[in-house]
């Protein structure tokens, strides 16, 4: 007879929390430092990216 291994169910609390918060508009914005200049606008911009869902927003300086 084979030994039966107990498996723990995966914990999805962090994934559910992130998607719920971002869907409600509560993003966790972090400034992306690799992109500082926008070629189309021809000026400096601040690119922010959400740590949880990856959505980006651009603000011109």
C-alpha positions as CSV (number, residue, x, y, z in Angstrom):
1,X,0.0,0.0,0.0
2,X,1.2,3.5,-0.8
3,X,1.8,6.2,1.8
4,X,-0.8,8.9,1.7
5,X,0.7,12.4,2.0
6,X,-1.4,15.2,3.5
7,X,-1.6,18.2,1.2
8,X,-2.5,21.6,2.4
9,X,-4.9,23.6,0.3
10,X,-3.3,26.7,-1.3
11,X,-3.9,30.0,0.5
12,X,-5.3,32.6,-2.0
13,X,-6.0,35.4,0.5
14,X,-3.2,37.6,-0.9
15,X,-4.4,37.2,-4.5
16,X,-8.1,37.8,-3.6
17,X,-7.2,40.9,-1.5
18,X,-5.1,42.4,-4.3
19,X,-7.7,41.9,-7.1
20,X,-10.5,43.2,-4.9
21,X,-8.6,46.3,-3.8
22,X,-7.5,47.2,-7.4
23,X,-11.0,46.6,-8.8
24,X,-12.4,49.1,-6.3
25,X,-9.8,51.7,-7.3
26,X,-7.4,51.3,-4.4
27,X,-4.1,50.7,-6.2
28,X,-0.7,50.7,-4.7
29,X,1.3,53.0,-7.0
30,X,5.1,52.8,-7.3
31,X,7.1,55.2,-9.5
32,X,8.9,53.5,-12.4
33,X,12.3,55.1,-12.7
34,X,13.3,53.5,-16.0
35,X,11.0,55.7,-18.1
36,X,11.4,59.5,-17.5
37,X,11.0,60.9,-21.0
38,X,8.0,60.6,-23.4
39,X,9.0,60.8,-27.0
40,X,5.4,61.5,-28.3
41,X,4.8,64.4,-25.9
42,X,8.5,65.5,-25.9
43,X,8.6,66.2,-22.2
44,X,9.4,64.6,-18.9
45,X,6.7,62.4,-17.4
46,X,6.2,60.4,-14.2
47,X,5.2,56.8,-14.9
48,X,3.5,55.0,-12.0
49,X,2.7,51.3,-11.8
50,X,0.5,49.4,-9.4
51,X,2.4,46.8,-7.5
52,X,-0.5,44.4,-7.2
53,X,-2.2,44.4,-10.7
54,X,0.4,46.0,-13.0
55,X,-1.8,48.9,-14.2
56,X,0.2,52.0,-15.3
57,X,-0.6,55.7,-15.2
58,X,1.3,58.6,-16.7
59,X,1.5,62.1,-15.3
60,X,3.2,64.9,-17.2
61,X,5.5,67.3,-15.3
